Amino acid sequence: MKAEKKHCKEEGYISFDPEELKNATQEGNPNDEAYELLWEATCVSSHVDDAAKAAGRTNEDNIYPTTAAEVDAMEDLVNKAQSALKVPDTHFTERVAELRSIIDWSRKRHWKLNWRVIAGVILSVFILKMCVDNKQGDVKKAENKMELVENWQEQPLTMLDLESLKGQSFVINDNPFVSPEAWFYWKQRNVAYDYHIAVNSIAYNEEELQKPDISKDLKDFYSEQLKDAQKKMKETKKQFEKLQKADFKELKEMAMEEAEEIIDEKKSDAKFVKFWNIFFLLLIPVYIFAARPYGYTISRYRLEADGLNAIEKIGLWLSGGLLSAGMGISFVNVVTKWSDGSTTSRDDGTGPARLAIQFGLFVAAALVFCAVSCFLMLYATITGLIRNYNWKEVKAKAVNAGKAAKAKYDEVKSE
């Protein structure tokens, strides 16, 4: 019941229409002033505009104070209203009690922890940790390539002809560093591939530029593309010639430079993922510290909270939909009944594809849930730290505490 009441206050709930206070008494009633002051107490919030107040109207969703000063103003008016009461009035007393409960709630801090968000970020930390381990494995593989190059022994190399490689495809090799011959062949092929791509691009752009009806914009575009292709052709041809003229020592240095670039790239990737892993791990306790606003802060940003709740619901709906779709994928078995009465069962051949789709949907559901959770926690932490704490006051207290500690230390030291 207590949690329900708290939830109602977070939504700005009151049990009466504030306009009842404005019209509660007839002119000349001894409690007229008391009710008027109580009405004014419901109008202290900055959510109540002056026009509505002057017209004697306000929305019951808007009476909650949104700053500490408004809380003080509401309490002051409620106190004055209670002092101005001439004749005991049960209705009035009930309204005063409810407004005082709003004042008390507004002055206190309240935990605004979203456990679904925390669970999503914890899951993200575990996933990122697995990614970090995977990236570290990539770094070790890259370092192994460098070790292979360092242990190269000179051997005969196959020289390829640049023009004869026209039309050849790009060569994919997971580890061309196993030997000088493997690396040299792989490098020649791929440099030649880039060269012929540039040559073809030159021919295409020159052909387009020869068209009589070409517009100025297209002419400028193809001219720029032609310059880039010509530059690329010269660079790749020079690189191919350098490869073929190099001795064993020079080739080894080239391969070591390339391996070093791969190591740096893999280390950079690993550091990037590790940063976010540590970031979200540390974000959880900071979020818990930040998510403790005063009641009046909750009231001030109620509409924003509704928007964030909508984002969370959409994320959960999408994640749940993907999860349900994955769980709904069934596997088909073909049952064969033989003449001797026996039966055998086998997969219809779509099992691996179905399993892959199911796994993909589960992963997508987890990623959506994690992404929404990380966004909401990051946003709530940043805004919470800014809105829920007076950092000038915190700094002043820290400075005073430091001065006091230093003074005590100096006093003990002097003794």
QUIRARA-V107281 format. One record per pair of residues at least 24 apart in sequence whose ideal C-beta (glycine too) atoms are under 10 Angstrom apart, sorted by sequence separation. I is the first residue (numbers start at 1). J is the second residue. If there is no record, write none. Layout:
i,j
I,J
I,J
//
This chain:
i,j
18,42
41,65
46,70
75,99
78,102
155,179
156,180
157,181
160,184
165,189
168,192
169,193
170,194
201,225
202,226
205,229
206,230
329,353
330,354
331,355
17,42
18,43
44,69
45,70
74,99
75,100
78,103
152,177
155,180
156,181
159,184
160,185
165,190
168,193
201,226
202,227
204,229
205,230
329,354
16,42
44,70
45,71
74,100
152,178
153,179
154,180
155,181
157,183
158,184
159,185
162,188
165,191
166,192
167,193
202,228
203,229
329,355
44,71
75,102
148,175
150,177
152,179
153,180
157,184
158,185
160,187
161,188
165,192
166,193
170,197
201,228
202,229
331,358
14,42
44,72
45,73
74,102
75,103
148,176
149,177
151,179
152,180
157,185
160,188
164,192
165,193
168,196
201,229
202,230
329,357
330,358
44,73
45,74
74,103
75,104
148,177
149,178
152,181
155,184
159,188
160,189
162,191
163,192
166,195
167,196
200,229
201,230
329,358
18,48
43,73
44,74
145,175
147,177
148,178
149,179
158,188
162,192
165,195
166,196
198,228
199,229
202,232
328,358
329,359
43,74
44,75
71,102
72,103
75,106
144,175
145,176
146,177
148,179
149,180
152,183
157,188
160,191
161,192
165,196
198,229
199,230
201,232
202,233
326,357
327,358
41,73
42,74
44,76
71,103
74,106
75,107
145,177
160,192
163,195
197,229
198,230
201,233
325,357
326,358
329,361
12,45
22,55
23,56
40,73
41,74
44,77
70,103
71,104
141,174
144,177
145,178
162,195
163,196
166,199
167,200
198,231
199,232
200,233
325,358
326,359
328,361
22,56
40,74
41,75
43,77
44,78
71,105
141,175
148,182
149,183
162,196
166,200
198,232
199,233
326,360
327,361
12,47
21,56
22,57
41,76
42,77
71,106
72,107
142,177
148,183
197,232
198,233
326,361
327,362
19,55
22,58
41,77
42,78
63,99
70,106
71,107
163,199
197,233
198,234
325,361
326,362
19,56
21,58
40,77
41,78
65,102
195,232
196,233
198,235
199,236
324,361
325,362
326,363
18,56
19,57
39,77
40,78
41,79
64,102
65,103
68,106
145,183
194,232
195,233
198,236
199,237
322,360
323,361
326,364
327,365
18,57
19,58
37,76
38,77
41,80
63,102
64,103
67,106
68,107
194,233
195,234
197,236
198,237
322,361
323,362
325,364
326,365
18,58
19,59
20,60
37,77
38,78
40,80
41,81
66,106
195,235
196,236
321,361
322,362
325,365
17,58
18,59
19,60
36,77
37,78
40,81
64,105
65,106
194,235
195,236
322,363
323,364
324,365
17,59
18,60
37,79
38,80
39,81
64,106
65,107
194,236
195,237
322,364
323,365
17,60
37,80
38,81
193,236
194,237
195,238
321,364
322,365
323,366
16,60
18,62
37,81
38,82
191,235
192,236
195,239
321,365
322,366
15,60
18,63
36,81
37,82
191,236
192,237
194,239
195,240
319,364
320,365
322,367
323,368
14,60
34,80
35,81
37,83
38,84
190,236
191,237
194,240
318,364
319,365
322,368
323,369
12,59
13,60
14,61
33,80
34,81
37,84
38,85
191,238
192,239
318,365
319,366
321,368
322,369
12,60
13,61
33,81
34,82
36,84
37,85
191,239
192,240
319,367
320,368
12,61
14,63
34,83
35,84
191,240
319,368
320,369
11,61
12,62
14,64
31,81
33,83
34,84
35,85
191,241
318,368
319,369
12,63
13,64
33,84
34,85
188,239
191,242
192,243
317,368
318,369
319,370
12,64
32,84
33,85
34,86
187,239
188,240
191,243
316,368
319,371
11,64
31,84
33,86
34,87
42,95
187,240
315,368
316,369
319,372
10,64
30,84
31,85
32,86
35,89
38,92
41,95
314,368
315,369
318,372
319,373
9,64
30,85
31,86
34,89
41,96
188,243
315,370
30,86
31,87
35,91
39,95
187,243
188,244
315,371
316,372
29,86
30,87
31,88
35,92
38,95
42,99
315,372
316,373
29,87
31,89
34,92
38,96
41,99
314,372
315,373
30,89
184,243
313,372
21,81
29,89
31,91
35,95
42,102
184,244
312,372
315,375
31,92
38,99
41,102
311,372
312,373
315,376
34,96
41,103
184,246
312,375
25,89
184,248
187,251
311,375
312,376
24,89
311,376
24,91
25,92
184,251
187,254
308,375
309,376
24,92
180,248
183,251
187,255
308,376
311,379
183,252
21,91
184,254
20,91
21,92
24,95
180,251
183,254
184,255
187,258
308,379
180,252
183,255
308,380
21,95
162,236
16,91
20,95
162,237
165,240
180,255
183,258
304,379
305,380
308,383
183,259
18,95
16,94
21,99
162,240
177,255
15,94
16,95
162,241
176,255
177,256
304,383
15,95
160,240
14,95
18,99
177,258
16,98
162,244
176,258
177,259
301,383
15,98
160,243
161,244
14,98
159,243
160,244
13,98
14,99
159,244
177,262
157,243
291,377
297,383
301,387
14,101
157,244
290,377
293,380
297,384
300,387
14,102
13,102
157,246
287,376
288,377
291,380
12,102
280,370
287,377
290,380
291,381
293,383
297,387
298,388
157,248
283,374
286,377
287,378
290,381
293,384
297,388
9,101
289,381
290,382
291,383
292,384
9,102
154,247
155,248
280,373
284,377
287,380
288,381
290,383
291,384
294,387
154,248
157,251
280,374
283,377
287,381
290,384
291,385
293,387
294,388
9,104
10,105
153,248
154,249
279,374
283,378
286,381
287,382
289,384
290,385
293,388
5,101
9,105
152,248
286,382
288,384
289,385
290,386
292,388
293,389
8,105
9,106
154,251
280,377
283,380
284,381
287,384
290,387
291,388
292,389
154,252
276,374
280,378
283,381
286,384
287,385
290,388
6,105
152,251
279,378
286,385
289,388
290,389
5,105
10,110
152,252
289,389
9,110
10,112
149,251
150,252
149,252
152,255
6,110
149,253
152,256
6,111
149,254
150,255
149,255
150,256
148,255
149,256
149,257
146,255
149,258
150,259
145,255
146,256
149,259
145,256
148,259
149,260
146,258
147,259
145,258
146,259
145,259
146,260
144,259
145,260
143,259
146,262
142,259
143,260
145,262
146,263
142,260
145,263
142,261
143,262
144,263
142,262
143,263
141,262
142,263
141,263
142,264
139,262
140,263
142,265
143,266
138,262
139,263
142,266
143,267
138,263
139,264
141,266
142,267
139,265
140,266
138,265
139,266
138,266
139,267
137,266
138,267
139,268
136,266
139,269
135,266
136,267
138,269
139,270
135,267
138,270
139,271
135,268
137,270
135,269
136,270
134,269
135,270
134,270
135,271
132,269
133,270
135,272
136,273
131,269
132,270
135,273
136,274
131,270
132,271
134,273
135,274
132,272
133,273
131,272
132,273
131,273
132,274
130,273
131,274
132,275
129,273
132,276
128,273
129,274
131,276
132,277
128,274
131,277
132,278
128,275
130,277
128,276
129,277
128,277
129,278
127,277
128,278
125,276
126,277
128,279
124,276
125,277
128,280
129,281
124,277
125,278
128,281
125,279
125,280
124,280
125,281
124,281
125,282
122,280
125,283
121,280
122,281
124,283
125,284
121,281
121,283
122,284
121,284
118,284
121,287
117,284
118,287
117,287
118,288
114,287
118,291
113,287
117,291
112,287
113,288
111,288
114,291
112,290
113,291
112,291
113,292
111,291
112,292
110,291
111,292
112,293
110,292
111,293
109,292
110,293
109,293
110,294
109,294
110,295
112,297
108,294
109,295
112,298
107,294
108,295
110,297
106,294
107,295
108,296
109,297
110,298
105,294
106,295
107,296
109,298
105,295
106,296
104,295
105,296
106,297
117,308
103,295
106,298
120,312
102,295
103,296
105,298
106,299
112,305
102,296
105,299
114,308
114,309
117,312
120,315
116,312
120,316
102,299
114,312
117,315
116,315
120,319
116,316
74,296
71,294
71,295
71,296
68,294
70,296
67,294
69,296
68,296
71,299
65,294
66,295
67,296
68,297
70,299
65,295
66,296
67,297
70,300
64,295
65,296
66,297
64,296
66,298
67,299
66,299
67,300
64,298
65,299
66,300
64,299
65,300
66,301
63,299
64,300
66,302
127,363
62,299
61,299
64,302
127,366
62,302
127,367
61,302
61,303
124,366
128,370
123,366
124,367
127,370
123,367
126,370
124,369
125,370
120,366
123,369
124,370
128,374
123,370
124,371
120,368
122,370
120,369
121,370
124,373
125,374
119,369
120,370
123,373
124,374
45,296
119,370
120,371
122,373
123,374
47,299
117,369
120,372
121,373
46,299
47,300
116,369
120,373
121,374
124,377
45,299
46,300
119,373
120,374
45,300
47,302
117,372
118,373
120,375
121,376
47,303
116,372
117,373
120,376
121,377
116,373
117,374
120,377
121,378
117,375
114,373
117,376
118,377
116,376
117,377
117,378
114,376
114,377
117,380
114,380
113,380
112,380
112,384
112,388
109,388
10,295
9,295
12,298
11,298
12,299
10,298
11,299
6,295
9,298
10,299
9,299
12,302
11,302
10,302
11,305
10,305
11,306
68,390
//
